[in-house]
Amino acid sequence: MIRTGAMVALLLVLINTISCQTDVEIKRQRYITEGILIYKTNCANCHQTNGQGLAALYPPLAGSDYLANKNTVICLIRYGQQGPIQVNGKRYNRPMPAQPQLSDLEIAELTTYIYNEWSTETTVTDVKTVTPVLDQCREKVASQ
């Protein structure tokens, strides 16, 4: 009887451990969920819902070498892009509109979604990381 009780208790602990997510994972899922909505509203028209871009007009995000510098991506989301860029060896020269209406938190959620969906990253890009990057971008843009 004691052995059965111990087995049941162990089984319950294992089930609870497996089914419960950590606070970090819950936050990551929340950021991704919000990021999907922001992406669909602000980015999918050009980059497409699957992140593949649009032919020779708009670059892909999926598998993009441009994602290698996250700070640059964060700045592009807020301040846009003018002039030619190269993504995966292919040249693109369409402007990317700035998204000044997005809050720092929304940019963090969008960045988390993009990097979790189309790169090998599985972490949160926290708003505490995004805000100082955007501050540096603002200073750089203001000095141009």
N, C-alpha and C positions, 0 to 999 in steps of 0.2 A: 504494500500500500504506500509506504514512504517512497519507494522507488518510482512508482507511478506518479505520485504527486511531484517529485523532483523533476521528472521528465516533462510533465505538463508545465511546470513553472519555467523550465529551460526553454521549452517550445514557445511559451508566451513571450519571454524575454527576446528570443530570436525574431519572432514575428514583429514585435514592437520595434526592435532595432532596425529591421529591414524596411518597415513601412513608414517610419518617421524620417522626415527630412531635417537636416540641420538648418539653423537660421540662415546660414550663408547660402545654402541651396534654395531655400524659400525666397530669399532676396533675389538671387539670380533668376529664378523662374518669373518673379514679379517684373523685374527689369526687362526680361525677354518678351513677356506678354505685352507690356506697354510699348516696347520697342517695335514689335510687329505692327501695332496700330499706327504708330508714328511713321514707320516705313511705308506702309500702304497709302497713307495720306500724303506724304511729302516726297517720296523717293521712287516708288514703284512705277510711276508713269514713264520715267526714263530708264531706270536700271532694271525694270521689270520685276514681277513678283518673285521670280526664281533667281534674281540676282545676275542674270546672264547679259544684261545690257541690251542695247538695241542696235544690232548690225554694226555699221561703221559710225553710227551717230553718237551713241552713249556707251561708255565702257562698262564691262562687267564688274561686279563686286565678288561674285563667286570665283574663288581660285585666283583672285587678283593679287599681283605682286605689289600693287599700290597700297594694300593693307599692311605692308611691312612697317610703315611709320604711322602708328596710331595717332600721335599728336597732330600730324599733318591732316589726317582724316577728320579729327575733331574740329580743327580750324576750318576745313573746307565746309563742314556741315553748317557752321555758324556764318562764315563770311563768303562762301561760294568760291568759284574758280573761273578765271578768265584766261584765255590763251591755251596753247597746245599742251597736252600732257601725254605721256606714254604709259600704257598699261599692258602688261604681258607682251611687250615688244611691238605693240600696235599704237599708232598715233591717233589721238582724238583732239578735236578742236571745237568743241561746243561749250558754251558757258554753262556752268552749274550755278543756279541761283542760290543766293544766300538764304538762310533760314533764321533771320533774327528774331522771329516770333517764338522760336523754341527756347524753353528755359534750359538752364544748365542741366537740371535733372532729366529733362526730355532728351537732351543730347547724350547724356550718359546711358539712358535706356536704349536709345537708338544704336549707339556704338556697341553696347553689350549685345544687342540682337545681331547686328552685322557680323561682329567678330565670332560669336558663338555659332552662327548659321553658316558663314562662308570662309572661316579660317579654322585653324586647329585649336583656338582658344575655348576654354570652358569656364571662364571666370567672369566676375562682374567688373565692368568699368565704372567704378563708383563716381558719384558726383563730386566727391572730395578730390578725386584725381582730375576730373574734367574742368572744374572751375579755375584752378591755376593755369592750366593749359590755355583756356579761353582768355584769361587775363593777359597772358603773354601774346597771344594772337592779336588781341585788341590793340596792344601797344605797338606791335609790328605794323598793323594795318594803319594806325593813326600816323605813324612816322613816314608812310609812303606817299 
